[in-house]
């Protein structure tokens, strides 16, 4: 009797242990996804914001080099900023990079938008402005920087569009779908998992030896023939 009880307890404890083992991976996954949700910004979105910052810094560096090559930074700043000429100045290309940086950081880092309309506006404005400036202005007659600054600004703007539309938004949408699926799977499980069963839950008192002897004596006297 004791051996049967102990085997029953062992089997139930094993079943409880299996239930706990099966539930552990889902709990770990839901905790990992909740930790990801608590982050201020996702990793891929942070990479996008870093590239937007690189766009501004790279265009600024090229513009400073252009100012230094053409006669000194201070003199060229007076010519291109204070005496701004749309046909000859590169100052507007620098302002275009500042506009892209401010709009995209505000939209995708501060407001955390999950739509492409903001970058569509900045890319459309950048593309239209650069095309008109190259056609109308006389930048191509000012040496290598007349080609370099418009081309670099155009390429960086479209790389930002590709990075957001094909990397940031799809990956964040996939992460959200996986998080919801894991959360739904966890909600369908019972709230209380069966734990290991102790001996006290299945206790059977040992048989009394005295009662057993009396029962045997009674049975003997009843079966004994009366003389």
N, C-alpha and C positions, 0 to 999 in steps of 0.2 A: 504493500500500500504506500509506504513511504517512498519507494523507488519510483512508483507511477506518478506520485505527486511531484517529486523533484523533476522527473522528465517532463511533465506538463508545464511546470514553472519554467524550465530551461527553454522549451520550445516557444512559449509565449514571450519570454525575454528576447529570444532570437528574432521573433517576428517584430517586436517593438523596436529592436535595434535596426532591423532592415528598414522599417518605416522612417526612423530618424535619419538613416544614411541617405535614403532617397530624397528626403526633404532638404537636406543640407545644401546641395548645389543650387537649388532654386533660391533659397534664402541668401546665399552668397551672391548670386547674380543680381537679385533685386537690390541688395545693399550696394553693390558696385554701381548699378545704374542710378540709384538715389544719390550716391556720392558724386557721380558725373553731373546730375541735375543741379546739385548745390554749387557747382563751379560758377564763377562769375561769367565766364566765356569759354566756349569750347576751344580745343586745340587747333582745329582747322580754321576757325574764325579768327583766332589770334594770329595765325600765319597770314591770313588775308590782310589783317590790319597792319602787320609788319611790312607786307609788300606795298601797301598804300603809303606808308611812311617812307619806304625806300624810294618810291616814285617821286615824292616831294624832294627828298634830299638829293637824289641823282640829278633831277632837272635844275635844282638850285646850284649844285656844284658845276654843272655844265655852263650855266649862265654866268657864274662868277669867273670861270676860266675864260669865257668869251669877253667879258668886260676887261679882264687883265691883259688879254692878248691884243685888244684893239686900242690900247693907249692908257691903261691904268683904270683901276676900279672907281676911284672918286670922279675922275673926269667923265668916264662913260656912264656912271650913275646919273650925273647931271644931264647928260645928253639923252639917255634913254628913259629916264623917269621924269625929271622936271620938264624937259623939252620932248615929251613923248610924241613919236611919229609912228603911226600905224604901219607904214610901209617899210620902216627900217629898224624899229625897236624890237628887242626880244623880251621886253618887260612883260608884255601881255601873255607870253607863253609861260613865264614864271607864275603870274597871277592865275593862269588856268590850272597849273599844278596845285597851287594853294587852294583853289576852289574845289578840285577833286578830293584833296586830302580832307578838308573841313566837312564836305558833304558826306563822304563815305564813312569817316570816323564817327560822325554824329549819328548816321543812320544805322551802321552795323556794329559799332562798338558801344555807343551810349544807349541808343534806343533798341538795339538788338533786333532789327527787322529781319523777317524771314521771307522777304519778297525781293524780286529783282528790279522793281520800278526805280529805285533810287540810283542804282548804278547804270540803268538804262538811260536815265536823264543825263548823268554826268558824261557818259560815253558819247551820247548823241551830240551834246554841246561841244565836247572836245573835238570830235570828228568834223563837225560842221565848221567850227571856228578855224581849225588848222587848214582845212581844204580852201576856205575862202582866203585866208592869210597867204598861203603859198601861191594862189592864183593871182591875187590882187597886188600883194606887196612885192618888194624887191629884195627879199631875203636870199634868194638863190645867187644873187650877185655879190654877196658879202662873204664869200669863202666857205670853208667847210662847216662852220657853225650854222650857216643858213640852211644847210641840208640836215645837219645832225639834230638840232633841237626839235624841229617839227616832227621828224621821223621817230625820235625817241619818245616824245610825248604821245604820239599816235600809238606806237607799239605798246607802251606801258598801260595806256588806258584800256586797250583791248585785252591785254593779259589779265588785268584786274576783272574784266567782265567774264572771261573764260574761267578764272579761278573761282569766282563766286557762283556762277551758274552751273558749273560742272563738278565742283569739289565741295564747297561749303554747304550750300543748300541741300543737295542730295544726301550727303553724309549725315547732316543733322536730322533730316527727315527719317533716314534709315535707323539712326540711333533711337529716335522717339518711338518708332514702330516696334522695335525690339523691346524697348522698355515697357511699353504698354502690354505687349504679348506676355512678357515674363510676369508682370504684375497681375494680369488676368489669370495666369496659371497658378500663381500663389494664392489668389483669392478663392479659387475653386477647391483648394485643399482644406481639410478640417482645421478648425482653429486650434484644437488641442490634439497633439500627436500622442499616441499611446506610448507611455514610458515603460521602462523595465518593471516587470511585475515582481513584487517581493513575496516572501514566504507567508507573510501575515495575511495576504489577500486570499490565499487558498490554503487554509489550515484545517486539517482533519485531526481530531484528538486520537491519540493512540488507544488501541483496544485494551480493556482492563483484563488482566490475566485472571483475577479472582472471579469475575463474572463468567469468564469462559469455563473455569473449573466447575462452578456450580451448575452451569448449563449442561455440562457433560454428565455430572452426577445425576441430575434430574432425568436426563435422557436414558441413562443406564437403568435406573429404577423403574422407569415406565416400560422399558422394553423387557425387563426381567419377568419371566413367567411366575404367576402366583401359584404357590404350592399349597 
